[in-house]
């Protein structure tokens, strides 16, 4: 299977989920990761990674210089030709999209190639804790007049939009599995956050939500 991974940063030293992707790639799959060169190390330090990295059948192209570039429609447009060439040559069977901030890019590729999107988020949206999953964005809507109500309403709309755009959704936070329904016939899954060297493979680690 050819898996297109769109992620806001991937590095074998600082990102433990790198080893999960490497394990999937080693199991007779090809992974093309589209990412950025900006790596947030433990403690918040910013580092720059090399643009191209090949680790067996896991190939990483950090075509964007920063996370902001990757999330910006205007900046992404500057890399359109290079991105299109990479994706068209790779011919993905599925898009694995890390975080809602990368969903618009995943949707663009889906429209062009007709492949499904799996959206992975660390925290699904929870109206009781609206700033947990989209904190920096939703805090814009927090004010003395409405308190958290407006932020919660906007967060709910964004989350329903994300559900409707994805073909399935994964969260790595265990409590989310008890709260998330199917929206627009989009299934929700809870998958535990990977350890440094994941020992389990395949569907055995997937738990369907109630």
LONUDREN-661143 format. One record per residue (C-alpha): residue number from 1; residue in three letters; chain; y negated, x, z negated. Coordinates in nm, 2 decimals. Last residue first. Layout:
REM LONUDREN-661143
 pos code unit      Y      X      Z
 NUM  ala    A      Y      X      Z
...
***
This chain:
REM LONUDREN-661143
 pos code unit      Y      X      Z
 210  unk    A  -0.34  -1.90  -2.17
 209  unk    A  -0.40  -1.57  -1.99
 208  unk    A  -0.13  -1.38  -1.80
 207  unk    A  -0.02  -1.06  -1.95
 206  unk    A   0.02  -0.75  -1.72
 205  unk    A   0.19  -0.44  -1.86
 204  unk    A   0.53  -0.52  -1.71
 203  unk    A   0.37  -0.55  -1.37
 202  unk    A   0.42  -0.19  -1.28
 201  unk    A   0.41   0.12  -1.48
 200  unk    A   0.42   0.21  -1.85
 199  unk    A   0.38   0.56  -1.99
 198  unk    A   0.01   0.60  -1.94
 197  unk    A  -0.11   0.96  -2.00
 196  unk    A  -0.46   0.94  -2.15
 195  unk    A  -0.40   0.58  -2.27
 194  unk    A  -0.49   0.29  -2.05
 193  unk    A  -0.69  -0.01  -2.16
 192  unk    A  -0.46  -0.30  -2.20
 191  unk    A  -0.44  -0.55  -1.90
 190  unk    A  -0.55  -0.91  -1.96
 189  unk    A  -0.53  -1.13  -1.65
 188  unk    A  -0.73  -1.41  -1.51
 187  unk    A  -0.63  -1.62  -1.21
 186  unk    A  -0.90  -1.75  -0.96
 185  unk    A  -0.84  -2.12  -0.88
 184  unk    A  -1.22  -2.18  -0.87
 183  unk    A  -1.22  -2.09  -1.24
 182  unk    A  -0.90  -2.02  -1.43
 181  unk    A  -0.97  -2.02  -1.80
 180  unk    A  -1.08  -1.72  -2.01
 179  unk    A  -1.07  -1.75  -2.38
 178  unk    A  -0.74  -1.61  -2.52
 177  unk    A  -0.71  -1.33  -2.26
 176  unk    A  -1.06  -1.22  -2.35
 175  unk    A  -0.96  -1.12  -2.70
 174  unk    A  -0.76  -0.82  -2.57
 173  unk    A  -1.04  -0.64  -2.39
 172  unk    A  -0.92  -0.47  -2.07
 171  unk    A  -1.02  -0.76  -1.84
 170  unk    A  -0.87  -0.83  -1.50
 169  unk    A  -0.99  -1.09  -1.25
 168  unk    A  -0.82  -1.23  -0.94
 167  unk    A  -0.93  -1.33  -0.58
 166  unk    A  -1.29  -1.24  -0.66
 165  unk    A  -1.60  -1.41  -0.53
 164  unk    A  -1.56  -1.73  -0.73
 163  unk    A  -1.50  -1.55  -1.05
 162  unk    A  -1.80  -1.33  -1.00
 161  unk    A  -2.02  -1.64  -0.95
 160  unk    A  -1.88  -1.80  -1.26
 159  unk    A  -1.96  -1.48  -1.45
 158  unk    A  -2.32  -1.47  -1.31
 157  unk    A  -2.37  -1.83  -1.41
 156  unk    A  -2.24  -1.78  -1.76
 155  unk    A  -2.46  -1.47  -1.81
 154  unk    A  -2.76  -1.68  -1.70
 153  unk    A  -2.68  -1.95  -1.96
 152  unk    A  -2.61  -1.69  -2.24
 151  unk    A  -2.94  -1.51  -2.17
 150  unk    A  -3.12  -1.84  -2.17
 149  unk    A  -2.97  -1.94  -2.50
 148  unk    A  -3.01  -1.61  -2.68
 147  unk    A  -3.35  -1.68  -2.83
 146  unk    A  -3.52  -1.96  -2.63
 145  unk    A  -3.88  -1.92  -2.76
 144  unk    A  -3.86  -1.57  -2.91
 143  unk    A  -3.72  -1.41  -2.59
 142  unk    A  -3.39  -1.28  -2.45
 141  unk    A  -3.39  -1.31  -2.07
 140  unk    A  -3.43  -0.93  -2.01
 139  unk    A  -3.15  -0.87  -2.26
 138  unk    A  -2.91  -1.02  -2.00
 137  unk    A  -2.93  -0.72  -1.76
 136  unk    A  -2.89  -0.44  -2.02
 135  unk    A  -2.61  -0.62  -2.20
 134  unk    A  -2.39  -0.75  -1.92
 133  unk    A  -2.05  -0.75  -2.09
 132  unk    A  -2.14  -0.74  -2.46
 131  unk    A  -2.48  -0.90  -2.43
 130  unk    A  -2.37  -1.26  -2.42
 129  unk    A  -2.15  -1.25  -2.74
 128  unk    A  -2.09  -1.62  -2.82
 127  unk    A  -2.11  -1.71  -2.44
 126  unk    A  -1.83  -1.46  -2.37
 125  unk    A  -1.83  -1.28  -2.04
 124  unk    A  -1.53  -1.07  -1.97
 123  unk    A  -1.53  -0.72  -2.12
 122  unk    A  -1.41  -0.40  -1.96
 121  unk    A  -1.42  -0.55  -1.62
 120  unk    A  -1.18  -0.53  -1.33
 119  unk    A  -1.22  -0.75  -1.01
 118  unk    A  -0.93  -0.77  -0.77
 117  unk    A  -1.06  -0.84  -0.42
 116  unk    A  -0.85  -0.96  -0.13
 115  unk    A  -0.87  -0.82   0.23
 114  unk    A  -1.04  -0.99   0.52
 113  unk    A  -1.18  -0.68   0.68
 112  unk    A  -1.55  -0.75   0.74
 111  unk    A  -1.59  -1.02   0.48
 110  unk    A  -1.39  -0.82   0.22
 109  unk    A  -1.60  -0.51   0.29
 108  unk    A  -1.92  -0.70   0.21
 107  unk    A  -1.76  -0.86  -0.09
 106  unk    A  -1.66  -0.52  -0.24
 105  unk    A  -2.02  -0.40  -0.20
 104  unk    A  -2.15  -0.72  -0.37
 103  unk    A  -1.89  -0.67  -0.65
 102  unk    A  -2.00  -0.32  -0.75
 101  unk    A  -2.22  -0.44  -1.04
 100  unk    A  -1.95  -0.68  -1.15
  99  unk    A  -1.73  -0.40  -1.28
  98  unk    A  -1.46  -0.19  -1.11
  97  unk    A  -1.35  -0.34  -0.78
  96  unk    A  -0.99  -0.30  -0.66
  95  unk    A  -0.99  -0.39  -0.29
  94  unk    A  -0.66  -0.47  -0.13
  93  unk    A  -0.47  -0.38   0.19
  92  unk    A  -0.71  -0.11   0.29
  91  unk    A  -0.76   0.02   0.65
  90  unk    A  -0.84   0.39   0.56
  89  unk    A  -1.01   0.45   0.90
  88  unk    A  -1.22   0.14   0.86
  87  unk    A  -1.31   0.22   0.50
  86  unk    A  -1.42   0.58   0.56
  85  unk    A  -1.61   0.50   0.88
  84  unk    A  -1.79   0.20   0.72
  83  unk    A  -1.89   0.41   0.42
  82  unk    A  -2.04   0.68   0.64
  81  unk    A  -2.22   0.43   0.86
  80  unk    A  -2.36   0.24   0.56
  79  unk    A  -2.48   0.53   0.35
  78  unk    A  -2.85   0.45   0.39
  77  unk    A  -2.77   0.08   0.33
  76  unk    A  -2.63   0.17  -0.01
  75  unk    A  -2.98   0.28  -0.12
  74  unk    A  -3.13  -0.06  -0.03
  73  unk    A  -2.85  -0.26  -0.18
  72  unk    A  -2.87  -0.06  -0.51
  71  unk    A  -2.56  -0.04  -0.72
  70  unk    A  -2.43   0.28  -0.57
  69  unk    A  -2.77   0.44  -0.57
  68  unk    A  -2.82   0.35  -0.94
  67  unk    A  -2.48   0.50  -1.03
  66  unk    A  -2.60   0.83  -0.88
  65  unk    A  -2.55   1.06  -0.58
  64  unk    A  -2.35   0.81  -0.37
  63  unk    A  -2.08   0.94  -0.14
  62  unk    A  -1.84   1.03  -0.42
  61  unk    A  -1.54   1.02  -0.19
  60  unk    A  -1.21   1.03  -0.39
  59  unk    A  -0.87   1.06  -0.24
  58  unk    A  -0.56   0.97  -0.45
  57  unk    A  -0.25   1.04  -0.23
  56  unk    A  -0.22   1.39  -0.36
  55  unk    A  -0.53   1.47  -0.56
  54  unk    A  -0.81   1.51  -0.31
  53  unk    A  -1.17   1.54  -0.43
  52  unk    A  -1.49   1.50  -0.22
  51  unk    A  -1.85   1.48  -0.34
  50  unk    A  -1.82   1.72  -0.63
  49  unk    A  -1.92   1.60  -0.98
  48  unk    A  -2.27   1.60  -1.13
  47  unk    A  -2.30   1.57  -1.51
  46  unk    A  -2.49   1.33  -1.74
  45  unk    A  -2.45   1.37  -2.12
  44  unk    A  -2.40   1.04  -2.30
  43  unk    A  -2.19   1.17  -2.59
  42  unk    A  -1.87   1.17  -2.39
  41  unk    A  -1.96   1.25  -2.03
  40  unk    A  -2.14   1.01  -1.79
  39  unk    A  -2.05   1.14  -1.44
  38  unk    A  -2.30   1.11  -1.16
  37  unk    A  -2.14   1.20  -0.83
  36  unk    A  -2.08   0.85  -0.72
  35  unk    A  -1.78   0.64  -0.63
  34  unk    A  -1.56   0.52  -0.34
  33  unk    A  -1.19   0.58  -0.43
  32  unk    A  -0.93   0.57  -0.15
  31  unk    A  -0.59   0.51  -0.30
  30  unk    A  -0.26   0.55  -0.11
  29  unk    A   0.05   0.41  -0.27
  28  unk    A   0.41   0.54  -0.30
  27  unk    A   0.42   0.55  -0.68
  26  unk    A   0.21   0.86  -0.70
  25  unk    A  -0.10   0.66  -0.62
  24  unk    A  -0.03   0.42  -0.91
  23  unk    A   0.01   0.71  -1.15
  22  unk    A  -0.31   0.87  -1.02
  21  unk    A  -0.49   0.54  -1.07
  20  unk    A  -0.37   0.53  -1.43
  19  unk    A  -0.46   0.89  -1.48
  18  unk    A  -0.82   0.82  -1.37
  17  unk    A  -0.83   0.55  -1.63
  16  unk    A  -0.89   0.82  -1.89
  15  unk    A  -1.23   0.90  -1.75
  14  unk    A  -1.40   1.22  -1.87
  13  unk    A  -1.16   1.50  -1.76
  12  unk    A  -0.99   1.33  -1.46
  11  unk    A  -1.33   1.21  -1.32
  10  unk    A  -1.41   0.87  -1.18
   9  unk    A  -1.75   0.70  -1.18
   8  unk    A  -1.90   0.36  -1.09
   7  unk    A  -1.57   0.25  -0.92
   6  unk    A  -1.48   0.09  -0.59
   5  unk    A  -1.11   0.15  -0.53
   4  unk    A  -0.96   0.08  -0.19
   3  unk    A  -0.58   0.05  -0.22
   2  unk    A  -0.35   0.12   0.07
   1  unk    A   0.00   0.00   0.00
***
